Amino acid sequence: MKNMRARDVASVVLVSAISCMLGGCAATETLISKRNLVVESKTSTAIFVDPVSREKRTIYLDVKSGVDGFDRRAFKTFVMEQFVANENGYKLVDDPDVAQFTMVAYVLNLEQANPTAAQQALGQGYKGQAIVGGAIAGAVLGGTTKSLAAGGAAAGVAEHITGAFVHDVTFMLVCDIQIRETAAAGVLVQKATHIEAKVSDSGGTTQNVSETTNRKEYRTRIVTTANKANLDLADAQPLMFKKTAYAMSGFF
C-alpha cells in the first residue's frame, strides 16, 4: 500500500512538472514570437480621386469620433504630418468653402480586440456614424474570453499561473472615411439616398431622398491593428494613428 501511494505521489509530481514546463514554454514562445510591435492598416475599398491641378489640391479635414478617450487632436496632427510628407502636393486648409476636397474621418472603435473582430469590421465596410453593433462587440469580448479560457484548459494550472503574466494583445482602430470632391464647372451629380430608421419596437420609417449637387462622394473604411505580447494601448496608439493617417493621405 505504501509503495502504491509513493508511486501515486511520484506520478502527480511528474505530471505537475511536465505541465509547468509546457506552461513555461507556451509563455516563452509568446514572448519571443510577439516581442516586436506589428501594426497594419487595411482598407475595405480602394478610393481613386480624380487628379486636379496643383492649385486645387486642397483638403478640409474633419475628424469625428464616438469613442470615449480618443484624442482627436493627436490623430489630426498625425494626418497633417502625412500630408506634409505627401509628394503629390496636397495640403490641408481650414476653410471648407475654398477646399477642393472635404475629408471626414469618423473613428468608431479604438479598443482591445482579436484578429477575427478586426476582419469582421473590415468586411462590413463604411458605416459612417452608425454604431458598430453587438456582433463586433461580442467578437471582441467573447473572442478574448474564449481564447484565455482555451489556453488555461490546454496547459493546466501551471500555464494559468505563467500565462497570467504573458498575453498576446491586439488593439483595433476602426475609421470610416468619406471624401467629397467639388465637381468641375458644368458637372451636376445626381444623388439618391435610401434611409431606414427604427422609430419604436413596433415599426420604423423609410426615406428616399433624391438631389442634385456639385459634389462627388467616395467612402471607405480603414481598420488598423496593433499586436504584441503584453501590449498597452498607450504604446500602440501613436503608430496606429500614423499608419491610419498614412492610408488616408494615400487616397490623394
C-alpha positions in Angstrom: 0.0 0.0 0.0 2.8 2.4 0.9 4.6 1.6 -2.4 1.3 2.4 -4.3 0.9 5.7 -2.5 4.5 6.6 -3.3 4.0 5.8 -7.0 0.8 7.9 -7.0 2.7 10.8 -5.4 5.6 10.4 -7.9 3.1 10.4 -10.8 1.4 13.6 -9.6 4.8 15.3 -9.2 5.8 14.2 -12.7 2.6 15.4 -14.3 2.9 18.7 -12.5 6.5 19.2 -13.6 5.6 18.4 -17.2 2.6 20.9 -17.0 4.9 23.5 -15.6 7.4 23.1 -18.4 4.7 23.2 -21.0 3.2 26.3 -19.5 6.5 28.0 -19.3 7.3 27.1 -22.9 4.0 28.5 -24.1 4.6 31.8 -22.3 8.2 32.0 -23.5 7.1 31.2 -27.1 4.5 34.1 -27.0 7.1 36.5 -25.6 9.6 35.6 -28.3 7.2 35.4 -31.3 5.3 38.6 -30.2 8.2 40.6 -28.9 8.0 43.2 -31.7 5.1 45.6 -32.2 3.3 44.9 -35.5 0.9 47.5 -36.8 -1.1 47.0 -40.0 -3.7 49.1 -41.8 -6.2 47.7 -44.3 -8.8 49.5 -46.5 -12.2 47.9 -47.2 -12.5 49.6 -50.7 -9.9 51.4 -52.7 -10.5 55.1 -53.4 -9.3 56.8 -56.6 -10.0 60.6 -56.6 -9.8 62.5 -59.9 -6.5 64.3 -60.5 -6.7 68.0 -60.3 -4.3 70.9 -61.0 -1.8 71.9 -58.3 -3.7 75.0 -57.1 -6.8 72.8 -56.5 -5.0 70.2 -54.3 -6.6 71.5 -51.1 -8.4 69.4 -48.5 -10.6 70.3 -45.5 -10.2 67.7 -42.8 -13.0 67.0 -40.2 -12.2 64.4 -37.5 -15.1 63.0 -35.5 -15.4 60.2 -33.0 -17.9 58.5 -30.7 -15.0 56.8 -28.7 -14.5 58.0 -25.1 -10.9 59.0 -24.6 -10.0 59.2 -28.3 -7.5 62.0 -28.8 -8.8 63.8 -31.9 -6.2 66.5 -31.7 -3.3 64.0 -31.7 -4.9 62.0 -34.5 -5.4 65.1 -36.6 -1.8 66.1 -36.1 -0.6 62.7 -37.5 -2.8 63.2 -40.5 -1.4 66.7 -41.1 2.1 65.3 -40.9 1.4 62.7 -43.5 0.0 65.2 -45.9 3.1 67.4 -45.5 5.2 64.4 -46.5 2.9 63.6 -49.4 4.8 64.1 -52.6 1.6 64.8 -54.7 1.3 68.3 -53.3 -2.0 68.1 -51.5 -2.3 70.3 -48.4 -4.9 70.8 -45.6 -6.8 74.0 -45.3 -9.0 75.5 -42.6 -11.9 76.8 -44.8 -14.3 74.2 -46.2 -15.7 76.7 -48.7 -12.4 77.0 -50.6 -11.2 73.4 -50.3 -11.5 71.2 -53.4 -11.9 68.2 -51.2 -13.6 67.6 -47.9 -12.5 64.5 -45.9 -14.5 63.4 -42.9 -12.9 60.7 -40.7 -15.2 59.1 -38.2 -13.5 56.8 -35.6 -15.9 54.2 -34.4 -13.7 51.9 -32.4 -10.3 52.0 -30.6 -10.1 49.1 -28.2 -8.7 45.7 -27.5 -9.9 43.1 -30.0 -8.8 39.9 -31.8 -8.0 39.3 -35.4 -11.5 37.9 -36.1 -13.2 41.0 -34.9 -10.8 43.2 -36.9 -11.6 41.2 -40.1 -15.3 41.4 -39.4 -15.1 45.2 -39.0 -13.2 45.5 -42.3 -15.7 43.3 -44.1 -18.6 45.4 -43.0 -17.2 48.4 -44.9 -18.2 52.0 -44.5 -20.9 52.7 -41.9 -20.4 56.4 -41.3 -21.6 57.4 -37.8 -23.6 54.2 -37.3 -22.7 52.4 -34.1 -20.8 49.2 -34.7 -23.3 46.6 -33.4 -23.1 43.8 -30.9 -21.6 41.4 -33.4 -18.2 43.1 -33.2 -18.5 43.8 -29.5 -19.3 40.2 -28.9 -16.4 39.1 -31.1 -14.1 41.4 -29.3 -15.1 40.5 -25.8 -16.2 36.9 -26.4 -13.2 36.0 -28.5 -10.8 37.3 -25.9 -12.5 35.4 -23.1 -12.7 32.2 -25.1 -9.0 32.3 -26.1 -7.9 32.8 -22.5 -10.2 30.0 -21.3 -9.0 27.6 -24.0 -5.4 28.4 -23.1 -5.9 27.7 -19.5 -7.6 24.4 -20.2 -4.9 23.3 -22.6 -1.9 23.9 -20.4 -3.3 23.3 -16.9 -2.7 25.1 -13.7 1.0 25.9 -14.5 0.1 27.7 -17.7 -2.6 29.6 -15.8 0.0 30.9 -13.4 2.6 31.6 -16.1 0.2 32.9 -18.6 -1.2 35.4 -16.1 1.9 37.5 -16.9 2.0 36.9 -20.7 -0.8 37.9 -23.0 -1.0 38.1 -26.8 -2.7 41.5 -27.1 -4.3 43.1 -30.2 -5.8 46.6 -30.4 -8.1 47.7 -33.2 -8.9 51.1 -34.6 -11.9 51.4 -37.0 -12.1 54.6 -39.0 -14.7 55.4 -41.7 -13.7 57.8 -44.4 -15.9 60.0 -46.5 -14.4 62.2 -49.2 -16.3 64.8 -51.1 -14.9 66.4 -54.2 -16.1 69.6 -55.9 -17.1 68.6 -59.5 -15.8 70.5 -62.5 -17.8 73.5 -63.7 -21.0 72.4 -65.5 -20.9 68.9 -64.0 -24.0 68.0 -61.9 -24.1 64.9 -59.7 -27.4 63.1 -59.1 -27.5 61.6 -55.6 -30.1 59.2 -54.4 -30.2 58.2 -50.7 -32.2 55.5 -49.0 -32.6 55.7 -45.2 -34.3 53.2 -43.0 -34.7 54.0 -39.3 -36.4 52.2 -36.4 -38.7 54.6 -34.5 -40.2 52.1 -32.0 -40.4 48.4 -31.2 -43.4 48.1 -33.5 -42.2 49.8 -36.6 -39.8 52.1 -38.5 -39.6 54.7 -41.2 -38.1 54.8 -44.7 -36.9 57.9 -46.5 -35.9 58.2 -50.1 -34.0 61.4 -51.0 -33.0 62.5 -54.4 -31.0 65.6 -55.0 -28.6 67.3 -57.4 -25.3 68.5 -56.1 -21.8 69.5 -57.4 -20.1 67.1 -55.0 -18.8 63.6 -55.8 -18.5 61.2 -52.9 -16.1 58.4 -52.0 -16.5 56.2 -49.0 -14.3 53.5 -47.4 -13.2 52.1 -44.1 -9.7 51.7 -42.6 -9.1 49.1 -40.0 -5.7 49.3 -38.2 -4.5 46.6 -35.8 -1.5 46.6 -33.4 -0.2 43.3 -32.0 2.4 42.5 -29.4 2.9 40.5 -26.2 1.7 42.4 -23.1 0.9 45.5 -25.3 -0.5 48.7 -23.8 -2.8 51.0 -25.7 -0.5 54.0 -24.9 2.4 52.3 -26.6 0.4 51.2 -29.6 -1.7 54.3 -30.2 1.0 56.6 -31.8 1.9 54.1 -34.5 -1.7 53.1 -35.1 -2.5 56.8 -35.7 0.4 57.2 -38.0 -0.5 54.1 -40.1 -4.1 55.2 -40.4 -3.1 58.7 -41.3 -0.7 57.3 -44.0 -3.6 55.3 -45.5 -5.7 58.4 -45.6 -3.1 60.5 -47.3 -2.6 57.7 -49.8 -6.1 58.4 -51.3 -4.7 61.5 -52.9 
